[in-house]
């Protein structure tokens, strides 16, 4: 069984993972249908094999087709990716990352979203995180 890897995914690999997470399982043809400006069918199959080798996908057989399934729930994969982003761009600092998110000019948080973030911060304080 291939070892799970935290190797960065290419743009196309991320797009493929997004399609599969959205559908929860998909054949190569279904992945191709969900991709913007899709490459050839054989290129999609090759990328699916790469993602399988990297440990991000597994497959089952359904007749003559392979059905690809993520090896980890999306939220686990997201946490792993977020850790890499924190280390790579924010020196491992959650504070710097949150500050950067709050300063993104095209993102405006609603009062409800700000209240929710405030509650989460208060909970983190209480838990001593």
HUDA-V311171 format. One record per helix or strand of 3 or more residues. SS is the DSSP state (@ for helix, = for strand). FROM is the first residue (numbers start at 0). TO is the last residue. If there is no record, write none. Layout:
# HUDA-V311171
((SS:FROM:TO) (SS:FROM:TO))
This chain:
# HUDA-V311171
((@:10:22) (@:27:33) (@:40:52) (=:56:61) (=:64:69) (@:73:89) (@:93:101) (@:110:126))
